[in-house]
Amino acid sequence: PLFTWVIAGFSKISADVTAWSARMPSALAGMGVVVLTYFIGRRFFPYPVPFIAGLIVCTNIIFYRSARTVQTDKLLLFYVLLAVEGVMRGQEQQGSVRKCLWITGGYAAGGLAMLTKGPVGLLLLGFILLSFTLTRRTWRDVPYWAHALGLAVSVVIYGSWSWQYLGPAGEAVAREVIVRENWQRFFTAFDH
C-alpha cells in the first residue's frame, strides 16, 4: 500500500491524480537508487568505481524507462538499498547505541520495503545481508541483538498496516492478501 500512499501524497500537491503525481515516486526512488549505489559501492571499491557504478545505473536505458513508469519496483529497490546501507553502516559503527540506531533504522527501511511490495522486501534484505556477512566473514562481529530489534521494528511497521486493514476486512480477505498475494506470488508462478 505504500506506493499508492505516496502517489496520493503527490496528488495532493496537484489536487488531482495526474501522470506527474503517479510517476514522481518511481522517479525520485530511481534517483535515490543511483545515490545509494554510490554509497554502498564505496564500501567495496576505491573512488572511481562507485561513481562509475552510479553513472552506469542512471544511464541504463531499462532503468531510466522503468523509473518513469508507475511501478512499485523502483520504490522497493530504493527501500531495500536504503536498508542495506543502514545496516552495513550500523555494523561499522563504534559504540553500541550508534550501532543499534543505524541497524534499527536500516530495518525500518526494510519494513517500508515490505509495505511497498510485501515480505519480498525483507527477504531481499536478508539475502543481501547474509551474503555480505558471509563474504566479509564478519559473523563474529554481528550484533545479533541489534538485528533482532531491527527485525522487530520491520515486523511492527508491516504488521501495523496488516492489522489495521485486515482486521475489519475479515479472514477470507486476510488469507487472500497475506497468503496468496504475498507468499504464493513470491514462491510460485501466479496469474491474476
PyMOL commands that set and color helices and strands:
alter all, ss='L'
color gray80, all
select helices_A, chain A and resi 2-14+19-42+48-59+61-67+73-92+96-117+120-136+144-169+171-187
alter helices_A, ss='H'
color red, helices_A
deselect
rebuild
show_as cartoon
